[in-house]
Amino acid sequence: MRVLLIAQEGTDRGALAVSRALARAGWMVGCGSSEPTGLAAASRSTSHWHRIPAPSRDFEGFVEATQAAVDERGYEVIFPGGDAETLALSAGRDRINACVPYPPHEAVMRAFDKLDLAEGAVKAGLSAPRTVLATDEELARVSGPVVVKSRLHWAPGLQAGSLRQPTTVVSNQEEARQRVMEMRRGGAEPLLQDMVEGRIMHCHAAMDRNGHLITCVKQVAEPLTLPPDGGARVRSQTVPLEQELADGVESFLRDLGWYGFASLQFMQPDVGPPQLADFNGRISLSFEQTIAAGTNFPDLWARVATGRAFEEAPPTRLGVRFQWLEGDLQRALSERRGGLVADVADCLRYSRGAVHGVWKKDDPWPAIRYWLYYLRRAPKMIRELLGRRSQTDAASTLDPWPQE
């Protein structure tokens, strides 16, 4: 029972939660990254570290180093921390003697393709915002706020600059044209997506190899994000899952031929059905909340991938709250709802009883590494506070490990 996590910078808070959960279930866990400075590499739940370059910089080296780690420690299955690692593992699976826990590569590419995602959602009975290629004709139709996103974050053959092109909400046609040009210069293929006002909602699902939904946990975010007005969630809680939504999620994943873990991100408007906006088949950064809700998703994923038996998933615990405390505090520094002191105090009140992704008293070193990072940045953060920089600047410069 051996699992290799590949956790490059920016993704390893989720990998830390996965490593701890797998170790509790009896798996031996190894960690691969370009440098041994990540959170998962510092955890006592991780038995070995392997130097594996980022696939966006060295695809061939990534595949070769991954196989070398498998040869060295006999890993059975590999879990990726980011989109680039997922797509690189999928593309290079024929050269890796371990399970890459995904359907055929063509299905993986369809799932990660933001244009195909919207079409597949509608076919499965889900709703999705209108999503189109950012052609000159479509740009000419923009008359208000619109979302500009990359069709793919990365794939083998794309230049490294296209990795992690941030999704952006723009206000008008001129801003849309400017953002589209920036993304094209970075090597990305930009899309335009209709703006949906509402709360961020996630469904964390596990599928068996026969196309059946094993379990699904629904999380709804508080209307607070970093950066404000369209960023990543900083607070969420588990809520009841409607049968109609569960059926749609199962149908969508079955059509893809998907098995194991998947995270579907929706926007929930005040009126109407949730709109599927994104899909992630890699390690989720809020895995800790899903695990706390009752099911050890990493263990279940590994068992499905390796053909092991698994127990029936327990009922989901409702009302499990999650907080990305560092992100919430950064949001408070820039947003200052009711004043700075009141907003920071509200963050600290919410933290009591909430699930957090880093600190564990029996595994303190990842948190120490995390806090040291922030301490080194403290002077800059204070300057940001005193200078009262704009919300966008403050959020973008203070966020080292972004939430999903």
PEZI-V812983 format. One line per field, one symbol per residue. phi: phi as a letter, one per 40 degrees, with the letter a starting at -180 (. if undefined). psi: psi as a letter, one per 20 degrees, with the letter a starting at -180 (. if undefined). A space follows every 10 residues. Layout:
BEGIN
phi = ???
psi = ???
END
This chain:
BEGIN
phi = .bbbcbbcdg bcccccccdc cccccgccbb bbacbcbccc cccccccabb cbcccccacc cccccccccc ccbgccabbc cacccccccc cbccbbcacc cacddccccc ccccccdccc ccccgcbacd bbcccccccc ccbadacbbc cbcaadhccc cccfcccbcb cacccccccc ccccccgcbc bbbdcbcicc bbbcbbbccb gbccaabbbb cccbbbcdgh cccbaaacbc bccccdcccc ccccccgcag cabbbbbbcc bhccbcbabb bbdccbddcc ccchbcdccc dcccccgccb ccccdcccgc cbbccccccc cccccfcghc ccccccdccc ccgccbcbca ccaccdcccc ccdccccddc cccccccfcc dccccccbbc bccc
psi = npppponrpi ijhghghggg gghhjjqppq pprhqkjrgh hiqiiphqqp ooqphhhngg hggghghhhg hgikqhqppq irgghghggg hjhijplrpo mraqhhhghg hiohghgggh gghjjrqqqp prqmrhghhh ipjapqpprp gphqqphqqh hipkoqppoq hagghggghg gghhhijqoq qppqpopaqp pqooqpqrij kqpgqppppp qqlprorqlj bqqiqrqqrq pqhggggggg gghghikqrb qqppprporh prqqpohrpp japqikhhgg ghihpngggg ghgghjjqqq rpprqppqjo qqpngghghg ghhhglojqg ghgghhghgh hoiqpqigpp hjmihghggg hhghhhiggh hghgghilrq ggggghijnh nqq.
END
